[in-house]
Each structure stands twice: as structure tokens, then as C-alpha cells.
């Protein structure tokens, strides 16, 4: 997929042979656009397939029971964070751990305080759900100094260990793949003529990275227009998004046909404004590069503006956090596993947990982790 984007950015009119450095004649613009849309559709269709069989770890240390684990959540008003926390709690019950939750409420002043409170609870391990590992570094250092292992979810721009911090594993799908699929889905749905506004939150590297990637994909589409990028703190969505939506409607009118966002929560407050403005659902399409909230599933199911969300397997990620932590407790290393990207649309929403308004891959991950931990 990255190859497609780079080719479009550098030489939208060139054939594949030219992109590979081979001499060839220029390709007409119309032909290049058709090839681009065909390849974009292939990528989007692949992302919309039902969950593939489990391709993650199948071996590892048995359960290290009796551990005390602290969870510091960025904001429990965020459905994605709640879904991950629920997964951690479900898996912790199986593996035999005691868990205590600390909620930062999306407030900068509370983030370091909640980490201090978590440290005071004398945990054996720390799980950060949301937030930014580098911004939280002053609060994380005391855990590292005490030899307390740390794992996180969406705490950095990429999955895996977070360089320069004591976070041993950032669990996430590939944020750049998430962003590309989201933007490509909008382009495919629009037939290559989307007028796009992107909502993001620059307080988080993972969010800003996704927004920048979506913007790059839109700019590479010759028939599309990137109208605006709006930086709105996720924690202030309820307060700020209604007025931002009204202002965008006034400025761009019918040119604004697609809204992309780094999180479904923006659409919770944008959709009612569109309805109040008398806009039919077919006049605006919303697609989110995470996380697959209940309200997003409802909007997709009912055809209320939102046409897609690249949903994270939130519960599965909670189980993975517990498995990564268990490996650290046992003196081993993390797996570095990254779950494949999945696009939820009206066509596939009934599968893989969609009937329960979430993306919960039907690939047997719970039983596999139980076997790894010898907790069957």
C-alpha cells in the first residue's frame, strides 16, 4: 500500500514500470486515475474481509499469578480506551491478577498525578491505555527505577517498544496502515472525487501521524480536494466539535463531502449538527481511523452519515497487553505482534462482533492465550 501512495505522490501519471526505473511512455491521466482507483479498491476490499485466522503468538510462559497491576487510562469517556480496559480486566481475571484503574480524565494536570497514585499502590506492573509515552516520561521513570515493567496501548506513533522510554511494548494496529485504509476508503466511495476535512488531536503523536498520513493519501488523489485539517483535542470534542462543524459547513458548503477523523468520538458531536442543518445522510460520509466505538457501529448500521471505521480489536488488544506483561513478569521479551487492519462498513458489520457493536475477531484468540498461559 505504501508503494501505491509513493507512486501517486511522486508520479501520478507514470506506469508501474517507470516507478521501477524502466523506460516507458507516459500514461494518460484518465488511465492513471482508473488504475489508481482499481488498486485503491483492492486495498480497501482486502481490509474489509472477515478476520483472518490467528497469526499471532502460540507459545510463551505460563501464567504468573497473583500479580498486582495498575492501569492508568487517558480518559474513560473514550469508547476505545474503555474497550481496551475491559479486555485487560477480562484477561486478568483468567490469568489471576488483581487490577486497579486510575483515570486521567483527559486532563493534562491529572496524567502525572494518576501515575503517582498508581505508583503509590505498589503495583507489580503498569499498563498505560492512551496518552503519550514521551509526554508521560517524568511519571514513568519512577516505575522503571523500581524495576516495574510497563506496557501501553496507543502510547506512541508505532507499535512495538517505545524508544527513549521504559515502555516495553506499545500495542496497536499499524497506525499508518489504519490511516491509509481510511483515506483510500473515502476515495473509493467517492469515485476519486472526495472533498475532505480531517479532524485530529496534535496532543498525541499517534493521532497526528494518522492525520498526516490521511492527508498525504488525499493529496495524492488528483480528483480529490483536502479542504481543511482541524486540530481539536479529543477530550474537548463535546465542547468544540459542534461549532467547528457549523463553521466548516458555512465555509465549504457542498464541497465538503467527506469527513475523516483519527477517532470516532469526533463524529458523536458532528453528526447531530449535520442533522440539525437538514443535511441528508447521503450528502456527507464520515470515516474514522479508529477506534470502532459503539456509536460508530450504530451510525454505520443505520446509514447515519458514517460509512466506515477502521476498528481496532479493542478486547483482543487488552488480552495482548496482559500476555506481553506476563512475558515480562517471566523474565522474557515481548512479542511485538501487530494485528492486521480491518475496515468496518455496512456490508460486513454483522460479522466479527458487529452484532454486539464492536470489532471482536472470531479467530479464537481467547482460547489461544489461555493455552499459552496454561489456564484452560
N, C-alpha and C positions, 0 to 999 in steps of 0.2 A: 504493500500500500504506500509506503514511503517513496518507493520508486515512482509510482504514479504521480504523487504530489510534486516531487522534484522535477520530473519531466515537464509537468504543466507549468511550474514556476519559471523554468529556465528556457523552455522551447515548446510552447503550446502547439506550434504549427509543424513540429518535426515528427517524423516517424520514429518508431522504436529503434530502427537501425541507426538513425542519426544520433539518438541519445546514447547509443553504444559506441559511437565514434566511427561508424561506417558511412561512406559517401552515399548519398541518395538525393532524390529530387524533393523539393518542398511539397508538403501535403496541403491541399486546400483547407481553408478554415472550417468549412462545413463538415468535411470528412474528419478533421481532428476533433471537432466537438462531438460528433457521433461516436468516435472511438472512445473519447473520454467518458461520455455518459454510459457507454456499454461496460467499460471497466469499472466505473463507479458503481453501477448496478450489480456487477458481480461481487464486489466487496460488500456491499450492503446486504445482498441476498445471503451471502455466507454468514454474516454476523447475525442474521435473523433466524438461522437454523436452530432446531431444538438443541438442548445441551448435549455435547458430545460425551462419550464415556469418560470416566475419571482418568486424567493423565497426570495426576499429582503423586505425592509420595505414597508408598505402600509399606514401607518399613521404617522403624525408628524405635526409640526407647520406650519401655513400658511406662505406665503412669507413675509419676512421682507424687503420691497422695499427701494430703494433709497440709498443703501449702496455702499461705495467705497471699492473696493477690489484690492489689489496688487498681481500680480503673479510674482514670481521670478523663472525663468526657468534655469535649469542647462545648457542646450545647445540646441538652436533651430535648430541646424543641425541634431539633433537626431529625427528620424521619430516618435518614441514612445512619446517623450515629446511634439512634435508638435500636435500629435493626442489628447493627454490629454488637452492641452491648447485650442485646437479647441472645445473640449467638454465643457470646462468651459465657453468659450465665448458663445457657443450656449445656454447653460442653464442659464447663467447670463442675457442674453437678455430676456429670458422668465420670470425670477423672478424679473427683474427690477433693476439690479445693473450696476454700472459703473466699468470697469476693466482697469487697466494699467499694461502692461507687461514689465518686466526687464529681460534681457538675460545675463547670466554669461558667455556664450560662451565656457563653459567647461574649463575655466581658473581659477585656484586657487586664483589668485590675484583679480579677479573680483567678486568672490562669496560674500565676505563680503561687498564689495563696492556696489554691486547691492542691498543687503539687506538694507544698509544705505540709498541708494537712494529711495528704496521702503518706508522706514520709513518716509523719508522727504516728501513723497507725501501725508502723513496723511491719511492712509487707515483705514477703519473700520475693515478689516480682511486681513490676509496674506495667500496665497496659494503658497507652495513650490512644484515645479514639477521637480523631480530628485534631485540629491545632497544627502548629508548625514546629517541627523538632528543633530547628535552629533558633527560632524565637524563644522557645522554652528552655534553651540550653542552661541558663543560670539555675533553673529549678531542677534540671535533670542531673547536674553534676553531683549533688549530694547522694543521689541514688548510686551513681557509678562509683563514688568513693567508698561506699559501703558494700560494693560488690553485688548490688541488686540488679538483676537483668531487666532490660526494658525492650518491649516490642510496641509497635504502633500501627494504626490504620489511618491512611491518608495524612501522614505527617511530613511528607516530602514530595518532591516533584516526580519521583520514580519509585517503583517497588524495589525491595531489597534492603540491605544495610544502608544506613544514612551516614555518609562520610562526615567526619568532623563532629559527630555526636555519639553518645553511648547507646543510641537506638540500634539494636542488633538486627531488626527486621521491620521494614515498613510494608505491611500487607495492603495490596491494592491490585486492581487490574491495571494494565498499562495505560496511564492517563492520556498519552499521545494517541494511542490506537482508539481509545474511547472518543477523543475529540474528533479524530478523522472520520470515524464511522458516523458520528452525529452530523457533522457538516456535509459529508457525502450523501447521507440520507435526505437532507434538506434539498440538496442539489438534484438528486434523482427524482424526488417527489415534485419538484418544480419544473422538471424537464430542462434544467440548466438555466433557469431564469429567476432565481430567488433574490428578493430584496431583503437583506439580513440585518438584524440588530442582535448583538451579542451581549449578554449580561454576565459579569464576573465579579470576583472579590479579590483584589490585589493583596489582601492581608495574608493570603495563603499561596505559597509557591505552586502547589498542585493545581489550584484554581486558575492562576494566571497563566501557567503553562498550557492548560487545556484551552483557555480563551485564545491565546496567541496561535495555537495550532489550528483551531477552528477558523480564525481569521485568515490564516495562510491558505487553507483549503478554499475558502470562499473567493479570495483574491485570485486564485489560480483558475477559477471558472470564468471564462471570457464573457459569458452571458449573464453572470450574477453581479450583484452590487452589495458591497459591505457599507451599509448606511451609517452605522454607529456602533461603538463599543461603550457600554455603560458599566462603570465600576461602582458597585453597590455592595456594601457589607452584608453578608448573608444574615448576620444577627440583627440587621436593621431592615430586612426585607419588608416586613409588615408596615413599617413606618414610611419607607421611601419608594417602594415599587409602584404604588398606585399613582402618585404624582409623576414619577418618571414615565410611566406608561402613557398617561394623558399628554405629557409634553412630546413624546415621540410620535403619537398619533397626530398631534397638531402639526408637527414639523414635516413628517414624511407622508402622512395620509395613506393613499392606496399603494404607494411604492413600497411600504413596509408589509411584506407578505410572510416572512419567516422570522421567528424569534428563537435564538439559540441561547442556552444558558449552561453554566457549569454545575447547576444543581436545580432539581425540580422545584425547590421552595420558592424561587422567584415567580413561577407561574401560578402558585397558590394565590398570589396577590395581583398578578397581571390579568388573569382570566376574568375575574369579576368586573374589572374596568372595561375590558373589551365588550363584555355582555351589556353593561350599562350604556356603552356608546352605541348600542344597536348593531354591532358588527356580527354578521353571521359566522358560524364556526368555520365555514369553508373559505373565508376571506383571510384568515391568519392561521398559520401552522406553527406549533411550538415543538421543539425537540431539545431534550436535555442530555448533556454529557455527564449524567449521574444524578441521583443515586438509585432511582427507581422507587419512589415513595408510593404510599397507598393512594394519595390524592392524584398522583400522576397516572397510576394504573386506572383509576376511576375516569379521569379525563379521556384517556385513550379508549377505554371500553365504551364510553358514551359518545365519543366523537366530539368532545367539547374542546376545540382548539388544539389540544396536544395530540400529535400523531406519532410520537416516538420518545423513548427514553433508553439510553444505554445503561441498563440497570446493573448495578453491582449485586453479586450474590452475597448479600449482607450477612445472612445467618452462617453461610459457609465460611466467610471471612472471619467471623467470630470463632468458629471451630479451628480455623487455621492459626489464629492468634494463640489459642490455647496450646495447640500442637507445637508451634515454634517455641513458646515459653517452656513447655515440658522438655524439649530438647536441650534448652539452655540449662534448666534445672539438673538435667542428667549429665551435664558437662560436655555436651556436643555442640555442633553448629546448627544454624538454621537451614531450611531447605531452599529458600529463595524462590519458592513456587509462585507463579503468576497465572491466575485463572484467565481463560480466554474471554474476549469481549463478546457481549450479547446485546443485540438491539431488540427491544420490545415494541411491537406495533399491534394494530388491531387484528392483523392476520394471525399472530402467534400468541396473543395474550392469554389464551386459555391453557397453555402448556407451562410446565416447569414452575408451578406455584402461582400462576397468574389468576387462577380462580380464587386464591386467597389474597390477592392484591400485593404480591411480591414476586421477586425472581428467586426461586429456590430450586436449583438444578436437580433434576431427577436422575442423578448419577450415583447414588448410594454412598455419598461422602461420609455420612454419619457412621454407617457400618464399617467403612474402611478405617476411619480414625479410631473407632472402638477396637478393631482388631490390632491396630498399631499399638494402642495403649494396653492391650490385653484386658479390656473392660467389657467383654461381651456378656 
